[in-house]
Amino acid sequence: MPEMDGLEASRRITAKYKPGQRPRIVAMTANAMQGDREECLAADMDDYVTKPIRVDALVVHALLSVPAQPQ
């Protein structure tokens, strides 16, 4: 993103919503350096997956771990 990176986008999105009402944010990145995951989580992202994506890992770690929302 030319105007902002994913970390800043995540911070802005989470600032607009009340806890429990915001969209789930999962970083998908080719960066797999030490500290990248922590940096994403510190920017209020919910999870972090690296490329190349393994579909099973995406489903198990990023999607199935979502807490159920009350209806």
C-alpha positions in Angstrom: 0.0 0.0 0.0 1.6 3.3 -1.0 -0.1 5.4 1.6 0.4 3.2 4.6 1.6 -0.3 5.5 -0.4 -3.1 6.9 0.7 -2.3 10.5 -0.7 1.2 10.3 -3.8 0.0 8.5 -4.4 -2.5 11.3 -4.0 0.2 14.0 -6.4 2.5 12.2 -9.0 -0.2 11.7 -8.9 -1.4 15.3 -9.1 2.2 16.6 -12.5 2.6 14.8 -14.3 -0.3 16.4 -15.3 -1.3 19.9 -13.7 -4.5 21.3 -15.6 -7.5 19.9 -17.0 -5.6 17.0 -14.0 -5.1 14.7 -13.1 -7.4 11.8 -10.5 -10.1 12.3 -7.1 -9.0 10.9 -4.6 -11.6 9.8 -1.3 -10.6 8.4 -0.2 -12.5 5.3 3.4 -11.7 4.5 6.5 -12.9 2.8 8.4 -11.5 5.7 9.4 -14.2 8.1 12.1 -12.5 10.1 12.4 -12.8 13.8 10.2 -10.2 15.4 7.8 -9.8 12.5 5.0 -11.8 14.2 5.4 -9.8 17.4 5.3 -6.5 15.5 2.0 -7.6 13.8 0.4 -8.6 17.0 1.5 -5.4 18.6 -0.3 -3.5 15.8 -3.5 -5.3 17.0 -3.5 -8.0 14.3 -5.1 -11.2 15.4 -2.8 -13.6 13.7 0.1 -13.9 11.3 0.8 -16.3 8.5 3.7 -16.4 6.1 3.9 -17.1 2.4 3.8 -19.5 0.8 0.4 -20.1 2.4 -0.4 -23.6 3.6 -4.2 -23.8 3.4 -4.4 -26.2 6.4 -2.4 -23.8 8.5 -4.5 -20.9 7.5 -7.7 -22.7 8.4 -6.5 -24.1 11.7 -4.5 -21.2 13.0 -6.1 -18.1 11.6 -9.8 -19.1 11.0 -10.8 -21.8 13.4 -9.3 -19.9 16.4 -11.8 -17.1 16.0 -14.0 -16.9 19.1 -17.8 -17.3 18.4 -19.6 -14.0 18.2 -22.9 -13.7 20.1 -25.8 -13.4 17.7 
